[in-house]
Amino acid sequence: MSIFRPSCALARLLAAPLLAALALAFGAGAALAQAPAPSLTLTDAVTRALAADPSTAAAEARVEAARAAARQAGLRPNPSLGVELENFAGSGAYSVLDRTEATVSYQQTFERGGKRTARTAVAAAEIELVHRRQEVRRLDLIKEVQVAYAEALAAEADLLIAEARLIAAHRSQSDISRRVRSARDPLFAGARAETLTAQAEIARDQARETARNARAALAAFWGGGSEFALDLETFFFRTAPAAPAAPAETADLALLAATRDAALARVELERARQVADPTLRAGVRYFGQGSDVALVVGGTIPLQRYDTNKAGVERALAERNAAEADIAAARVLQAREVARLRAKLAASAAESERIRAEVIPSAIKTVELVRAGFNRGGFQYIDVTEAERALADARARRVAVLRQHHTDQAALDRLTGRFAHLASTPSAEPR
């Protein structure tokens, strides 16, 4: 269902009176004239914001730290070199240095149970986690940019409404002034018209300042200026959301899956730690008495009498089960939220279309009829202002509906990963 259908070219709009152009923009949905400036699309805004994201350097540092941890995890235990002196000093026959025995040994611990492989797997999972967290954070940033872009568009649309109100107020003031001069209306009617015109001008100035602030807030995402054009056609052109597609592995679910994979890797690491690591030693012993030399070998292996790391395995298994439960819950919540947002988008699209097709044309016709009757003396000035207020309120209501529509669209895009191709990070393979 199309909500915005351009009915004429920009050149025709420029040639038409401003009031007619505004009526087309908010009624029939015509394209709106913009000052000559580079046009900024939503994709452009998102790309600029991501390029200027100050957290990118921190994310790259975290990735490098995780890769360094992966390299460290793949190293074997260091060997040790030992020196022992026996019978170095004592009493009786051992009071002289001739009986000293010196042993120089080389000792190495051998890891069993796949500890090194398990450590490397945990480190690789941590790298993936860093990438997924950054991707989620970038998607959150994209959503913020989308909302700011929608607010800027809505502010521009509100400014057009304020301009239309001011034009209508000037026109009414001109008509009532003419009637006052011809003694067809009292003097207070002219004063009232001047008051309404001043109020409309203040409202226009406030709307202009709001639009300027909204553009500046959008440009602040990349630290640029607000010298860009916004195509309001993208604000008024709304379509009902398509039918739900098959569930995709969104960034949030991918992050939970990476958390689960890290938990699985820790389970294997804790199980590997249940296997005792033997330490072998070989060396040379020098006997001071006789200057003889002998080879010495030995070894040790821990007796797992008390600590078998059973609780460590149980903790890792519990963390894995929690990660699995988080994924299942997240899928349900995501499906529920997507359905809710799609319903809201369909409702707001339908309301915007009905306002455009039914309410605004009727309000415009009412204004024309009341004005014609007022010029013939059949209506009072208050009737004209009420009809114009009803038209302005209808236009403002449509802008408010579309503002919320765009905000909900940003939330839906965040859940479904519409801009995931922009937020994705490089492969998590360790270097």
N, C-alpha and C positions, 0 to 999 in steps of 0.2 A: 504494500500500500504506500504510494508516494505521498509525502506530506508537502513537498515543495516542488512546484513545476514552473520553471522559467517561462514567462509568456512573451517576453520581448527582449531584444538585444540591448546592450548597454547604451549604444548610441541613441536609441529611441527613448530610453529613460532620461538621458541628458537633455534631449529636446523637449521632453514633457515638463509641465509645471511640477514643482517640487511636491505639492500636496498630492497630485495624481500619482507621482512616483512612489510616495509613501503608502498610498492606498494600495497600489499594486504590490508593493513589497510585503505588506502585512495582510493583504487580502488575497490577491491572486498569486502571490509568491514570486514576484519578478526579481531579477538580479539587481543588486544595489551598486551604485557608483562609489568608487573608492578614489582617494587621492592618489596621484601618481607616486607609487612607492613599490619596492619589491614585495611581492606577495609571499606570505609566510603560511605554508601548509602545516598541518599537524605533524606530519612526518618530519618536516624540516625542524620544527620546534623540538621534537623528541631527539632527533639526531644531534642538534646543537647542545641540548642539555646533557646528553650522555657524554659528548666529547669534552664538555667543560666540568664534568663531575669531579669534585676535588677528592672524593674517596677512592678514585681509581688507583692512585699511587699506593694508598694503604692496602688495597686489595692485592695489588701486584706483589707488595712486600710480604703479605701473608702467604701468597702462593709460593713465593721463593722460600719462605721459611718452612713450609710443608714439604717442599721438594728436598730441602737440605735435611729435614728429619727423615725422609725416605732414604736418602743416601746413607745417613748415619745408621739407620735400622739394618741396612744390608751388610754391615761390617761384622767380622768375627771378633770374639773376645781377644784382647791383647795377651800375648805370652808374658811370662815373668821370669826374671833371672834372679836366682838366689845364691847367697854366700853364707856358709855356716863354718864356724870355728869351734872345734871341740877340744877339750883338754888344754885350753889356752893357758889357764893358770889354775893353781890349786895348792894342795899340800902334799908333802911326802914326795913320792915318785913323780907327781904331776906338777911339781913346782918349777920345773924348767920348761923352756919352750920346745925342747927336742921332741916332746911327746904330742905336740899339737897336730890335730887332724883338720884339714881344710877341705870343704866340699863346695864345689861350684855346680849349680844345677840350673836346668832350663825346664820351665813348667808351662803347660798349656792345658786350658780347659776346653773340652769338646762338647759342643751343644748337641743335645739329642731331642728327639720329638718334633723336629721341624720348627724350632724356635725362630731361627733366622728368617725362614720363609713366612712364618706367621707375623713377625714384626714388620716385614716389608709389606705384607698385605694390609696391615693396620695403617701404615704410613700412606700407602696408596689411597686407602679409603679416606684418610684425612685430607689428602689433596682434593679428592672429589668433593668432599664436604665444603672446602673453602670455595671452590668454583660455584657450587650450587648456592651457597649463601650469598655470594656476590651477584649471581643471576637474579635471585629473589629481591635483593636490595635494589638492583637496577630496574626491575619491573615496578617496584614501589615508586621509584623516582619517575618512571614513565607515567604512572597513574597520576601523580601529582602534576606533571606537565599537562596531561590531558584535561584535568579539572581546571587548571589555570587558563588553558587555551579556551575552554568552554566559557569560563567566566569573562574572558576578554571579549569573546563573540557576543555573549549576552549583554555585556555593558555597551557594546556598539549598537546592538538592537534597541536597548533602552534609550540610548541617545537619540535614535531616530524617532522613537515615540515622543520623547520630550520636544524634539524639533517640530513634529507634527502638531503637538499641543500648542506650541508657541505660534505656529502659523495660523492655526484655527483661532487662537485668542486674538491675534492681530486682525484677522478678518472680521471677527465679531465686534471688536472695538471700533473698527472702521464703519461697520454697518450701524452700530448703535449711536456713534457720534453723528452720523448723517441724520438719523431719526431724531436725535436730541436737537440738532440745529433747526430741523423742520418742525420742532415742537410736538412731535408725535410720541416722544417718550420723555419722562422727567429727567432732571439733571442727575439724580442719584444713580440712574441706570448707566450713565456715562462714567461716573466715578467707580461703580462696581466693575465695569468692563476694564477700566484702567488697572484696578486691583488684580483682577484675574490675569491680565496680561503680564503684570509684574511678577506674580507668582509663577506663571508659566516660564518666564525668562529665568527666574532663580532656579526652577527645577531643571531647565535646560543646562544651565551652567554647572549645577551639581552633577548631572548625568555626564557632562563632558569631562569633569574632573574625575569621576568614577571610572570612566572609560580609559582615561589617561593612566590612572593608577593601576588598573587591571592590565594594561599593556606593559607597564613598567614591571609589574610583578611577574608577568610571563617572561619578559626579557631578562629578569634577574637570574633565571635558571642557567643562563650561559654568560651572564655578565655583559650583555650587549645593550644597545639602545633600542628605543621603541619606534624607530623609523622603518616600519614595515606595514604592509597592507594586510587586512584580514578579509577573506572572502566570506561574506555572510551567507552566501548560497550554501556553504557547508553547515551552517547553523540551522537553516530552515529546511534543508533537504534531509528528511528523515524517513527511513523505511522500517517497517515492522521486522523484528528479528526473525531470522530463518529458523526452520525446524531444528530442534536439538540434534547435534551430530554425536557420533560415538565418542565416549569419554576419552580425552587425551591425557597423556602424562604431562601435566602442567609442571611449572617450575617448583611450586610448593610440594607437589607429590614427589617430584624428583629429589628434592631436598630431604624429604622423609625417607625415601628409598635409599639415599646415600647414607643417612643416619642408621638405617637398618643394616646396610652392608657393612658399615663400620662396626656395628655391634656384633655382627656375625664374625668378622675378622678378629674381634677381641675374644670371642668365645674360643676360637681356635688357638689364639695366643695363650689364653689361660689354661687350656687343656695341654698345650705343649709345655707349659711351666710345671705341670705335674710330673714330668719325666726328669729324673735326676741327671745332672751333668757330671761325668767323671773328669777328674784332673789327673793327667799323667806327668811324671817328672823323670828326668834323666840327668845324670851329672857325673862329675869326676871327683874322686876323693884322693887327697894327698896326705900321706902318712909322714909326719916329720921324723919319726924314729925309723930310719932305714931308707927314707926318701922313696918309698914305694907309692905307686898310683893304682887306683882301682875304679872301675865303673860302678855307678850307683843308679838304680832305677826304682821307681815307686809310683804310687798313685793313690788317689782318694776318691770316694764317691759318697755324697750326702745320704744319710739314713733318714728316710722320710717317715719318721716315727710320729711326729706331732703335726707338722705343716705339710699337708698334701695338696694345698691350694684348692681344696674342694669348694670353699666358700667363694673363692675368686671365680671359679667356673659358674657357680650358681648365680652370682651377681651379674656376670656377663650374659647368661641365659635370660635372666629377668629383664635386662636392658634390651635384649633382642626382642623378647615378647612384647615389651612396652612399645618398641618401634613398630612392630607389626600391628599392634592395636591402634597406634596413632595413624598409620596409613589407612586402615579400614575406616576409622572415624572421620579422617579428612576427606575420604572419597564420598562418604555420605553427606557431610556438611557442604562440600563443594557442589555436589549435585543439587542439594536443596537450595543453596544460595543462587546457583545458576538459574534454576527454575523460577525462583522468586524475582530475580532481576529481569528475566525474559518476560515474565508476566507484567512487571511494572513498565518495561519498555513498550510492550504492545499496548498497554492502557494509555500511556502518555502519548504514543504515536497516534492512537485513535482520537484522543481528546484534542490534540493539536490540529489534526485534520478536520475535525468537526468545527472547531473554532474558525479555521481558515475558510471552510466551504459553506458553513451555515451562519455562524454568529456575525463574523466581520462583514460579509456582504449585506446582511440585514441591517447592521448598525450603520453602515455607510448610506444605505438607502434611507434609513430613518433621518440621518443628519440632512440629507439632501431635501427630503420632504418637509422637515421642520423649518429648514432655512427658507425654502420657497414660501411656506406659509407665513413665516415671520416677515419676509419682505412684502407680503400682501397684507400684513397687519392681522393675520389670523392667530398668531402665537405670540407669547411673551418671550423676552430675552432669556428668562430662566429655562424655558423649554429647549432653546438652542444649546445652552451650556450643558444641560443634562444629557441631551442626545450626543454631544461631542464627548462628554465624560464617559458615557457608556461605550462609545467606540474606542476611546483610549484605554479603558479598562479591559476590553476584550483583547486588544493588541498586547497589553501588558500581561494578561493572563497567558496568552500563547507563548510569550517569551519566557515566562516563569516555568511553564510546562516543559518547554524545550531545554531550558537550563537544567532542570532536574533530569530530563531525558539524557542529556550529554553526560551528566555526572554518573548516572546509573550505567551508561554505556562504558564509561571509563572503568567502573568497578567490574563490569562483565568482562571487558577486555583484559583486565588484570587477572581474573580468575581463569579465563580460557587461553591466556598467553598469546593474544593477537600480535603483540610486538616482541615475542620471544626471540625472533631472529635478530632483533637489534640488541637485546639484553644478553644474548648468549655469550659465554666466555670460551676461550680456547680449550682444547682437549686437556683432560686432567692427567695425561700420561706423564710420569716422572721423567725428568731429563737426566 
